[in-house]
């Protein structure tokens, strides 16, 4: 297997932009190195002889880890140089030392690329504005930050999650990344707010239920901030992912359980407790099914099948807005019925999507 190596090349004449220039709470140089590590790229060549793929990135270019992985995996003939308009270069060679020497001697990425073009057959690549952002002047830094924030939006998010919650959480995260607030701290704040929402559903009064629903929505918004901070500052960890995932599910269990108890109290009957117990049991079953995927920090996410995308759609957070609407009429407990019916369907779809021939 060909080793892939990330090399940071001096950008050259980029006014007021250095490796120490801060973008979204991290220096440019550190952001480049961490993105390479997240993509699984080496920072130094192996001592063993053999072909090596060298990826040269100018110091003013901010890459997404997934883009670096794509560069490492793209088809490229041996001893061939690929160059994009931002002077990002990729070369497969048996002599990586000569490439490193050229990068070390060059005063700019353009000079380095010009030297390498004299040694290798060259392919001109196209710009990928989703994969990397080139900072040309200090005035581009705000745009670079916005570009990084937009890259945090997931394709699987529901309409309301994307256009309401994510907009608010990203606005908060833009400021939080410049502070010492950690992802785990945001998870705990979100967890506390979510658990505080649960007892409000014990009441059948629309006012109390709506207050609980709005707190539940605030929990969801802040719950987005922890992952955004973690991804922006490369602070992801298995422990943090597990805390986030199980904290979310603890809030769901508390909210659905209190909805059922409140329903039972207002109806003066025990049968709503059975519905709530089924909803809670199904929520926990779904959590155990999802846990291995949700707490994984796999460097290269696998392609999602149609079934997996269907399961993701069923699990999106837009259900919170139904809770808000029902709560406005004092009927939040009706949502427990949807959970009791819909969650088993979600689990079945997930099992179907994850079957061996369903991953193709």
VOPAGU-2260 file (C-alpha; in pm, 1 decimal, decimal comma):
REM VOPAGU-2260
SITE   aa  ch    i         X         Y         Z
SITE  UNK   A    0       0,0       0,0       0,0
SITE  UNK   A    1     137,2     343,5     -99,0
SITE  UNK   A    2     214,9     570,8     194,9
SITE  UNK   A    3      63,0     919,1     180,7
SITE  UNK   A    4     262,7    1208,9     320,4
SITE  UNK   A    5     143,0    1564,5     390,6
SITE  UNK   A    6     397,4    1843,0     336,1
SITE  UNK   A    7     322,0    2208,5     416,7
SITE  UNK   A    8     485,4    2445,1     167,4
SITE  UNK   A    9     549,0    2816,5     221,7
SITE  UNK   A   10     267,3    3012,1      57,4
SITE  UNK   A   11     489,7    3297,1     -53,6
SITE  UNK   A   12     366,7    3655,0     -83,3
SITE  UNK   A   13      35,9    3639,4     109,2
SITE  UNK   A   14       3,5    3968,0     304,2
SITE  UNK   A   15     -46,6    3936,6     681,3
SITE  UNK   A   16    -108,7    3559,7     664,3
SITE  UNK   A   17     136,4    3323,2     837,6
SITE  UNK   A   18     129,9    2979,2     994,0
SITE  UNK   A   19      41,7    3151,6    1323,4
SITE  UNK   A   20    -259,8    3335,0    1179,4
SITE  UNK   A   21    -568,0    3227,5    1372,7
SITE  UNK   A   22    -876,3    3087,2    1199,9
SITE  UNK   A   23   -1170,9    2956,6    1405,0
SITE  UNK   A   24    -962,6    2928,8    1720,0
SITE  UNK   A   25    -659,0    2750,5    1571,0
SITE  UNK   A   26    -339,3    2871,4    1399,3
SITE  UNK   A   27    -332,8    2795,6    1025,1
SITE  UNK   A   28     -25,9    2574,7    1058,0
SITE  UNK   A   29    -170,3    2364,0    1337,2
SITE  UNK   A   30    -500,4    2335,7    1151,6
SITE  UNK   A   31    -315,4    2199,5     847,1
SITE  UNK   A   32    -122,4    1941,7    1051,1
SITE  UNK   A   33    -430,9    1826,6    1243,9
SITE  UNK   A   34    -635,2    1797,4     923,3
SITE  UNK   A   35    -361,8    1576,8     777,2
SITE  UNK   A   36    -354,2    1358,8    1088,0
SITE  UNK   A   37    -735,2    1331,4    1084,6
SITE  UNK   A   38    -713,0    1220,8     720,3
SITE  UNK   A   39    -461,5     951,5     812,9
SITE  UNK   A   40    -164,3    1112,2     636,1
SITE  UNK   A   41     192,1    1075,9     762,0
SITE  UNK   A   42     394,8    1383,6     859,1
SITE  UNK   A   43     733,2    1228,9     781,0
SITE  UNK   A   44     844,4     977,8     515,9
SITE  UNK   A   45     889,3     613,1     606,6
SITE  UNK   A   46    1243,0     480,3     642,7
SITE  UNK   A   47    1150,9     185,5     422,7
SITE  UNK   A   48    1207,2     223,7      46,2
SITE  UNK   A   49     907,2     225,2    -184,7
SITE  UNK   A   50     664,7     447,5    -366,9
SITE  UNK   A   51     519,2     736,0    -169,5
SITE  UNK   A   52     237,4     977,8    -244,6
SITE  UNK   A   53     341,2    1327,3    -141,0
SITE  UNK   A   54      64,6    1584,7     -95,1
SITE  UNK   A   55     202,1    1939,8     -89,5
SITE  UNK   A   56     -31,3    2204,0      54,4
SITE  UNK   A   57      57,2    2575,7      65,5
SITE  UNK   A   58      48,7    2721,2     415,4
SITE  UNK   A   59    -237,2    2955,3     321,5
SITE  UNK   A   60    -471,0    2671,1     217,6
SITE  UNK   A   61    -721,4    2530,5     468,7
SITE  UNK   A   62    -814,8    2171,6     376,2
SITE  UNK   A   63   -1102,4    1951,4     484,9
SITE  UNK   A   64    -978,6    1609,7     604,5
SITE  UNK   A   65   -1217,1    1433,7     363,6
SITE  UNK   A   66   -1059,3    1626,2      74,4
SITE  UNK   A   67    -710,1    1520,7     180,7
SITE  UNK   A   68    -832,8    1160,4     194,2
SITE  UNK   A   69    -967,2    1201,2    -158,8
SITE  UNK   A   70    -628,2    1330,9    -278,9
SITE  UNK   A   71    -457,0    1034,5    -115,5
SITE  UNK   A   72    -694,1     791,3    -287,8
SITE  UNK   A   73    -731,7     945,5    -634,1
SITE  UNK   A   74    -587,0     750,4    -930,5
SITE  UNK   A   75    -247,2     888,0   -1034,7
SITE  UNK   A   76      23,6     740,0   -1252,5
SITE  UNK   A   77     369,1     688,8   -1093,9
SITE  UNK   A   78     610,3     982,5   -1132,8
SITE  UNK   A   79     320,1    1211,8   -1226,9
SITE  UNK   A   80     242,7    1549,6   -1072,6
SITE  UNK   A   81    -116,2    1673,4   -1016,6
SITE  UNK   A   82    -158,0    2047,1    -948,9
SITE  UNK   A   83    -469,1    2253,0    -874,5
SITE  UNK   A   84    -515,9    2631,8    -914,8
SITE  UNK   A   85    -426,5    2695,7    -546,5
SITE  UNK   A   86     -82,8    2531,1    -605,4
SITE  UNK   A   87    -182,3    2221,3    -409,9
SITE  UNK   A   88      26,5    1941,1    -562,1
SITE  UNK   A   89      18,4    1561,5    -545,1
SITE  UNK   A   90     292,0    1333,9    -676,6
SITE  UNK   A   91     350,5     958,4    -663,0
SITE  UNK   A   92     722,7     891,5    -660,5
SITE  UNK   A   93     990,4     642,5    -565,0
SITE  UNK   A   94    1207,5     936,0    -454,1
SITE  UNK   A   95    1007,6    1140,3    -200,7
SITE  UNK   A   96    1328,4    1293,3     -63,5
SITE  UNK   A   97    1380,6    1495,8    -382,0
SITE  UNK   A   98    1026,0    1631,3    -353,0
SITE  UNK   A   99    1081,9    1723,4      11,3
SITE  UNK   A  100    1409,4    1894,3     -79,2
SITE  UNK   A  101    1233,3    2099,1    -348,8
SITE  UNK   A  102     961,5    2199,6    -100,9
SITE  UNK   A  103    1220,0    2297,3     160,5
SITE  UNK   A  104    1425,3    2513,4     -77,0
SITE  UNK   A  105    1132,0    2689,9    -244,8
SITE  UNK   A  106    1039,4    3039,5    -128,3
SITE  UNK   A  107     679,1    2983,7    -232,6
SITE  UNK   A  108     437,9    2710,9    -336,4
SITE  UNK   A  109     444,0    2845,2    -692,8
SITE  UNK   A  110     822,8    2810,8    -703,6
SITE  UNK   A  111     802,2    2457,6    -563,4
SITE  UNK   A  112     542,9    2355,5    -822,4
SITE  UNK   A  113     749,1    2509,3   -1104,4
SITE  UNK   A  114    1050,7    2303,6    -994,0
SITE  UNK   A  115     848,6    1981,9    -975,8
SITE  UNK   A  116     692,3    2043,5   -1317,2
SITE  UNK   A  117    1042,4    2024,2   -1459,5
SITE  UNK   A  118    1085,7    1675,2   -1314,6
SITE  UNK   A  119     747,6    1507,6   -1353,5
SITE  UNK   A  120     474,1    1470,0   -1611,7
SITE  UNK   A  121     202,6    1713,3   -1504,2
SITE  UNK   A  122    -176,2    1701,6   -1483,4
SITE  UNK   A  123    -366,6    2025,2   -1421,8
SITE  UNK   A  124    -639,4    1963,1   -1164,0
SITE  UNK   A  125    -959,2    2157,5   -1103,9
SITE  UNK   A  126   -1043,2    2362,0    -795,8
SITE  UNK   A  127   -1256,5    2197,8    -527,9
SITE  UNK   A  128   -1409,7    2484,0    -333,3
SITE  UNK   A  129   -1587,6    2244,7     -96,4
SITE  UNK   A  130   -1264,4    2065,3     -13,3
SITE  UNK   A  131   -1024,8    2351,5      47,9
SITE  UNK   A  132   -1016,6    2727,0     101,7
SITE  UNK   A  133    -724,1    2941,9     -12,4
SITE  UNK   A  134    -661,0    3248,9     204,9
SITE  UNK   A  135    -528,2    3519,7     -29,7
SITE  UNK   A  136    -533,8    3816,8     209,2
SITE  UNK   A  137    -608,3    3883,5     575,7
SITE  UNK   A  138    -952,4    3996,8     460,8
SITE  UNK   A  139   -1030,6    3637,7     360,6
SITE  UNK   A  140   -1007,3    3507,9     717,8
SITE  UNK   A  141   -1371,0    3580,9     803,3
SITE  UNK   A  142   -1479,8    3407,4     481,8
SITE  UNK   A  143   -1256,6    3110,8     566,1
SITE  UNK   A  144   -1424,1    3080,2     904,8
SITE  UNK   A  145   -1769,0    3088,5     743,0
SITE  UNK   A  146   -1655,9    2821,4     496,7
SITE  UNK   A  147   -1540,8    2597,2     781,9
SITE  UNK   A  148   -1871,9    2645,6     963,1
SITE  UNK   A  149   -2074,7    2558,2     651,7
SITE  UNK   A  150   -1871,9    2239,4     619,9
SITE  UNK   A  151   -2014,9    2120,2     953,1
SITE  UNK   A  152   -2368,5    2087,4     812,2
SITE  UNK   A  153   -2453,0    1721,5     753,8
SITE  UNK   A  154   -2638,2    1593,7     448,3
SITE  UNK   A  155   -2861,0    1378,6     670,9
SITE  UNK   A  156   -3006,3    1673,5     865,2
SITE  UNK   A  157   -3376,2    1746,5     843,9
SITE  UNK   A  158   -3515,0    2066,9     693,8
SITE  UNK   A  159   -3579,9    2242,0    1026,2
SITE  UNK   A  160   -3256,6    2117,0    1181,6
SITE  UNK   A  161   -3059,3    2257,6     890,5
SITE  UNK   A  162   -3241,3    2589,9     854,3
SITE  UNK   A  163   -3320,2    2673,7    1218,0
SITE  UNK   A  164   -3118,9    2484,4    1479,3
SITE  UNK   A  165   -2797,4    2461,7    1279,1
SITE  UNK   A  166   -2801,8    2832,6    1193,7
SITE  UNK   A  167   -2831,1    2921,2    1563,2
SITE  UNK   A  168   -2574,5    2666,4    1681,2
SITE  UNK   A  169   -2321,9    2775,4    1416,1
SITE  UNK   A  170   -2364,2    3139,9    1518,1
SITE  UNK   A  171   -2290,1    3040,1    1879,4
SITE  UNK   A  172   -1999,9    2816,5    1780,1
SITE  UNK   A  173   -1838,2    3097,1    1576,6
SITE  UNK   A  174   -1784,7    3277,0    1909,3
SITE  UNK   A  175   -1727,4    2974,0    2133,3
SITE  UNK   A  176   -1426,1    2845,9    1934,2
SITE  UNK   A  177   -1235,0    3156,7    2045,3
SITE  UNK   A  178   -1289,5    3068,8    2412,0
SITE  UNK   A  179   -1165,1    2788,9    2636,2
SITE  UNK   A  180   -1507,8    2619,6    2634,8
SITE  UNK   A  181   -1463,0    2249,9    2555,6
SITE  UNK   A  182   -1698,2    2018,2    2365,4
SITE  UNK   A  183   -1760,7    1812,4    2678,9
SITE  UNK   A  184   -1855,6    2127,1    2873,2
SITE  UNK   A  185   -2115,2    2210,4    2606,8
SITE  UNK   A  186   -2244,9    1852,4    2621,3
SITE  UNK   A  187   -2296,5    1880,1    2997,9
SITE  UNK   A  188   -2473,7    2217,6    2964,9
SITE  UNK   A  189   -2700,3    2072,7    2696,4
SITE  UNK   A  190   -2766,5    1763,5    2908,8
SITE  UNK   A  191   -2862,6    1974,0    3212,2
SITE  UNK   A  192   -3107,4    2183,5    3007,3
SITE  UNK   A  193   -3262,4    1873,4    2849,0
SITE  UNK   A  194   -3311,4    1704,7    3186,3
SITE  UNK   A  195   -3460,3    2026,8    3325,7
SITE  UNK   A  196   -3719,0    2016,7    3045,3
SITE  UNK   A  197   -3845,7    1668,0    3134,4
SITE  UNK   A  198   -4042,2    1743,7    3459,9
SITE  UNK   A  199   -4237,7    2019,4    3284,6
SITE  UNK   A  200   -4415,7    1749,8    3081,7
SITE  UNK   A  201   -4568,0    1608,1    3402,1
SITE  UNK   A  202   -4823,2    1888,4    3378,0
SITE  UNK   A  203   -5115,6    1883,7    3138,0
SITE  UNK   A  204   -5118,2    2266,3    3119,7
SITE  UNK   A  205   -5018,4    2395,5    2774,3
SITE  UNK   A  206   -4799,9    2667,7    2927,7
SITE  UNK   A  207   -4581,7    2423,9    3121,6
SITE  UNK   A  208   -4563,4    2179,8    2833,3
SITE  UNK   A  209   -4464,5    2454,6    2589,2
SITE  UNK   A  210   -4192,9    2570,7    2829,9
SITE  UNK   A  211   -4064,7    2212,3    2842,8
SITE  UNK   A  212   -4073,0    2182,9    2464,7
SITE  UNK   A  213   -3877,9    2507,5    2418,9
SITE  UNK   A  214   -3617,2    2391,5    2672,1
SITE  UNK   A  215   -3597,6    2062,2    2481,8
SITE  UNK   A  216   -3540,1    2261,9    2161,3
SITE  UNK   A  217   -3268,5    2468,3    2333,7
SITE  UNK   A  218   -3106,3    2141,8    2444,9
SITE  UNK   A  219   -3101,5    2026,7    2082,9
SITE  UNK   A  220   -2947,1    2353,7    1960,1
SITE  UNK   A  221   -2671,0    2351,3    2221,3
SITE  UNK   A  222   -2615,2    1981,7    2158,5
SITE  UNK   A  223   -2507,4    2080,6    1807,0
SITE  UNK   A  224   -2242,0    2316,4    1944,2
SITE  UNK   A  225   -2037,9    2044,8    2115,9
SITE  UNK   A  226   -1979,7    1850,7    1794,6
SITE  UNK   A  227   -1915,2    2169,3    1598,2
SITE  UNK   A  228   -1646,6    2283,7    1842,1
SITE  UNK   A  229   -1492,9    1935,6    1846,0
SITE  UNK   A  230   -1471,1    1914,5    1465,9
SITE  UNK   A  231   -1351,9    2273,1    1417,2
SITE  UNK   A  232   -1072,0    2236,5    1674,4
SITE  UNK   A  233   -1000,6    1866,0    1611,9
SITE  UNK   A  234   -1099,3    1774,2    1967,9
SITE  UNK   A  235   -1304,6    1465,5    1880,2
SITE  UNK   A  236   -1256,8    1173,0    2116,3
SITE  UNK   A  237   -1432,8     840,5    2177,8
SITE  UNK   A  238   -1517,4     955,7    2530,9
SITE  UNK   A  239   -1666,0    1281,8    2408,7
SITE  UNK   A  240   -1869,0    1107,1    2139,3
SITE  UNK   A  241   -2001,9     856,2    2394,9
SITE  UNK   A  242   -2090,3    1133,3    2642,7
SITE  UNK   A  243   -2275,8    1323,2    2371,4
SITE  UNK   A  244   -2463,0    1017,5    2242,6
SITE  UNK   A  245   -2569,0     872,5    2576,5
SITE  UNK   A  246   -2646,8    1219,5    2714,7
SITE  UNK   A  247   -2890,1    1273,6    2426,7
SITE  UNK   A  248   -3056,5     941,2    2493,2
SITE  UNK   A  249   -3079,1    1010,3    2867,3
SITE  UNK   A  250   -3270,4    1329,8    2784,7
SITE  UNK   A  251   -3501,4    1144,4    2544,8
SITE  UNK   A  252   -3576,6     874,8    2803,2
SITE  UNK   A  253   -3645,2    1137,6    3072,1
SITE  UNK   A  254   -3870,7    1345,3    2844,7
SITE  UNK   A  255   -4069,7    1050,1    2708,8
SITE  UNK   A  256   -4102,3     898,8    3055,5
SITE  UNK   A  257   -4234,1    1223,0    3205,2
SITE  UNK   A  258   -4475,0    1264,4    2914,6
SITE  UNK   A  259   -4618,5     921,4    2992,2
SITE  UNK   A  260   -4645,5     986,9    3365,8
SITE  UNK   A  261   -4812,0    1323,9    3302,6
SITE  UNK   A  262   -5056,9    1162,8    3064,0
SITE  UNK   A  263   -5137,6     894,0    3320,5
SITE  UNK   A  264   -5198,4    1155,1    3592,1
SITE  UNK   A  265   -5430,5    1363,5    3373,5
SITE  UNK   A  266   -5620,1    1058,5    3243,0
SITE  UNK   A  267   -5640,2     896,2    3588,8
SITE  UNK   A  268   -5541,8     572,4    3423,7
SITE  UNK   A  269   -5240,6     340,7    3420,8
SITE  UNK   A  270   -5245,3     242,6    3053,9
SITE  UNK   A  271   -5049,0     552,3    2935,9
SITE  UNK   A  272   -4765,5     425,2    3154,8
SITE  UNK   A  273   -4752,4     109,3    2942,3
SITE  UNK   A  274   -4727,0     319,4    2624,8
SITE  UNK   A  275   -4452,5     530,6    2782,1
SITE  UNK   A  276   -4266,2     219,6    2899,1
SITE  UNK   A  277   -4276,9      82,9    2543,9
SITE  UNK   A  278   -4150,8     416,4    2407,3
SITE  UNK   A  279   -3863,7     425,3    2657,0
SITE  UNK   A  280   -3772,0      60,8    2591,0
SITE  UNK   A  281   -3772,1     121,7    2215,4
SITE  UNK   A  282   -3560,8     436,3    2258,8
SITE  UNK   A  283   -3301,5     241,5    2458,6
SITE  UNK   A  284   -3306,0     -45,7    2205,9
SITE  UNK   A  285   -3246,8     201,9    1921,8
SITE  UNK   A  286   -2964,8     362,4    2120,8
SITE  UNK   A  287   -2783,3      31,5    2162,8
SITE  UNK   A  288   -2825,0     -39,1    1791,1
SITE  UNK   A  289   -2686,3     303,9    1697,5
SITE  UNK   A  290   -2410,9     329,0    1960,8
SITE  UNK   A  291   -2127,8     153,4    1768,5
SITE  UNK   A  292   -2177,9     383,1    1467,8
SITE  UNK   A  293   -2236,8     705,1    1660,1
SITE  UNK   A  294   -1934,4     683,0    1890,9
SITE  UNK   A  295   -1696,2     570,1    1615,9
SITE  UNK   A  296   -1421,4     810,7    1506,4
SITE  UNK   A  297   -1342,6     627,7    1184,8
SITE  UNK   A  298   -1096,6     830,0     977,7
SITE  UNK   A  299   -1274,9     743,3     654,4
SITE  UNK   A  300   -1654,7     721,1     680,9
SITE  UNK   A  301   -1797,4     444,1     466,3
SITE  UNK   A  302   -2043,8     525,1     185,0
SITE  UNK   A  303   -2406,2     531,3     300,7
SITE  UNK   A  304   -2651,5     289,9     141,0
SITE  UNK   A  305   -3006,4     390,0      46,5
SITE  UNK   A  306   -3135,0     201,7     351,2
SITE  UNK   A  307   -2890,8     379,5     580,6
SITE  UNK   A  308   -2998,9     715,5     440,8
SITE  UNK   A  309   -3362,8     619,8     507,2
SITE  UNK   A  310   -3273,7     534,2     867,9
SITE  UNK   A  311   -3089,6     865,5     903,4
SITE  UNK   A  312   -3398,7    1049,3     776,9
SITE  UNK   A  313   -3616,3     870,2    1034,6
SITE  UNK   A  314   -3373,1     968,9    1311,2
SITE  UNK   A  315   -3339,2    1340,1    1230,6
SITE  UNK   A  316   -3430,5    1593,7    1496,6
SITE  UNK   A  317   -3719,8    1763,5    1323,0
SITE  UNK   A  318   -3951,7    1566,5    1554,1
SITE  UNK   A  319   -3886,6    1834,0    1817,8
SITE  UNK   A  320   -4106,0    2078,6    1627,2
SITE  UNK   A  321   -4396,2    1834,8    1644,7
SITE  UNK   A  322   -4347,4    1824,5    2022,0
SITE  UNK   A  323   -4355,0    2206,2    2031,3
SITE  UNK   A  324   -4677,7    2212,8    1828,6
SITE  UNK   A  325   -4847,2    1946,4    2042,2
SITE  UNK   A  326   -4731,7    2115,4    2363,3
SITE  UNK   A  327   -4898,2    2441,6    2261,4
SITE  UNK   A  328   -5230,6    2254,4    2297,1
SITE  UNK   A  329   -5132,8    2055,0    2606,5
SITE  UNK   A  330   -5106,4    1733,6    2403,4
SITE  UNK   A  331   -4730,9    1664,4    2421,5
SITE  UNK   A  332   -4796,9    1313,2    2551,6
SITE  UNK   A  333   -4940,7    1213,5    2215,6
SITE  UNK   A  334   -4584,9    1211,9    2088,6
SITE  UNK   A  335   -4513,5     908,8    2308,8
SITE  UNK   A  336   -4745,2     708,1    2082,7
SITE  UNK   A  337   -4542,1     812,1    1777,6
SITE  UNK   A  338   -4223,0     703,7    1954,8
SITE  UNK   A  339   -4371,1     367,0    2054,7
SITE  UNK   A  340   -4474,8     300,6    1692,0
SITE  UNK   A  341   -4196,4     472,2    1498,1
SITE  UNK   A  342   -3886,4     362,9    1690,9
SITE  UNK   A  343   -3931,3     -11,9    1622,6
SITE  UNK   A  344   -3967,8      75,3    1252,4
SITE  UNK   A  345   -3642,3     273,0    1272,4
SITE  UNK   A  346   -3461,5     -21,0    1436,2
SITE  UNK   A  347   -3585,7    -261,1    1166,9
SITE  UNK   A  348   -3476,9     -23,0     889,9
SITE  UNK   A  349   -3133,9      15,3    1051,5
SITE  UNK   A  350   -3089,6    -363,0    1077,9
SITE  UNK   A  351   -3195,4    -396,8     714,0
SITE  UNK   A  352   -2957,4    -119,8     605,9
SITE  UNK   A  353   -2663,8    -270,5     796,1
SITE  UNK   A  354   -2706,6    -625,2     671,6
SITE  UNK   A  355   -2390,4    -739,7     482,4
SITE  UNK   A  356   -2535,0    -710,6     128,6
SITE  UNK   A  357   -2712,9    -385,6     224,1
SITE  UNK   A  358   -2382,1    -201,2     255,9
SITE  UNK   A  359   -2287,1    -234,8    -106,6
